[in-house]
Amino acid sequence: MRHRKWFTGLLVLVMAISLLVGCGKSEKAPAASPAPAAAEGIKIGVLYSTTGPFSISEKPMLNAAKLAIDEINAAGGIKGKKLIPVFEDYASDPAKATEKIKKLILQDKVVATVGTNSSASRLAVIPDVERNKSVLVYNTYYEGEKPSPNVIYTNSVPSQQSADFIPWIVKNLGKKVFFVGSDYVFGVTSVKKAKAMLEKAGGQVVGEEFVPLGHTEFSSLINKIKQAKPDVIFSAVAGDSVVPFYKQYQQYGLSAKDMPICSIATHEATVKGIGAAAAAGHYSSFSYFQVVDTPESKKFVEAYNSKFADNTTVTNLAEGAYHGVYLLAKALEKAEKYDGPSLISAFKGLEVDSPQGKIKVDPTNNHTWLQSRIGKIKPDGMFEIVYSSNALVKPEL
């Protein structure tokens, strides 16, 4: 009996030692290997809003980015690897955009992010993009101030959008201009720069008003316009507010024939929301309209309309997102490493044949050389291009 107890005790002791040795080995076990997706493809963030005051602009951008990614992958991807998009929706909220960009960079380990729309959302995410030495490919026209070395800008700045527009307005529509804009960095700064251009062109400022983002009641503003009696309204009203502004402009008795609105934020998607009757006769200035007569533009519009039956339409912003993804793909092809500095360096001087024509990234400021175009809205709601620059316009900051 005594021997049996001794043997049982010895067996328990041996088992305990074995467990301790096993635990020691598990602590020194090698780290888990990278997830298969990281080895098989290249992760990129896609950060747009499908809700909120800027969703009218961002839904077509999201679609265009998806289209470009699918086309690039169908053509073989990047050095034999497919682009793996990680989609995030920030609901037009700059604070939420900051949360999403952190997730994309730190958790999802994307090599770059395509997206954001308003200047407020862009400025909100830049500190985290810079802090983590990541890359943002930004696809929206903007005011051309506070550029970041970690951002590639694929749409217009005022030297490409307003610099030709303002003299054209003075020459063709009249010298007395009333300025309106959304009350945030894009609207306020764009109006400030346009006013300086108007003075240089020999025009006259007869009024200036700003409205909050998401604003929907324009009767007070329209009364002020009536009292000022301008020849033209220059508008930097942005996002969903564009639709009620134009509708009420017509409802309260103002017309494009007497006082046209000349906008730097009214594109095909907002025209669709306004309706052709209230939109016809007004003007917009962008680098691209979907009626641009190039094979690349026709192919892009046809592919977009075939792929997306969601009541959205091709816009300048959608085209900026589309060629933004293609520029990113070309930079990834060129770069030897996918860290932020290497990738930014790979963008410099890149050229692509986009739907609007050949474009190129300026090697000194990370902005894109683009066309300057002016479109007039026709009775069918489509734009007619009434002015195009003779060559690509340099992005001046």
Secondary structure by P-SEA (a helix, b strand, c coil): caaaaaaaaaaaaaaaaaaaaaaaaaaaccccccccccccbbbbbbbbbcccccccccaaaaaaaaaaaaaaaaacccccbbbbbbcccccccaaaaaaaaaaaccccccccccccccaaaaaaaaaaaaaacbbbbcccccccccccccbbbcccccccccaaaaaaaaaccccbbbbbbcccaaaaaaaaaaaaaaaaacccccbbbbbcccccccaaaaaaaaaaccccccccccccaaaaaaaaaaaaccccccbbbbcccccaaaaaaaccccccccccccccccccccaaaaaaaaaaaacccccccccaaaaaaaaaaaaaaaaaaacccccaaaaaaaacccccccccccccccccccccbbbbbbbbbcccccccccccccccccccc
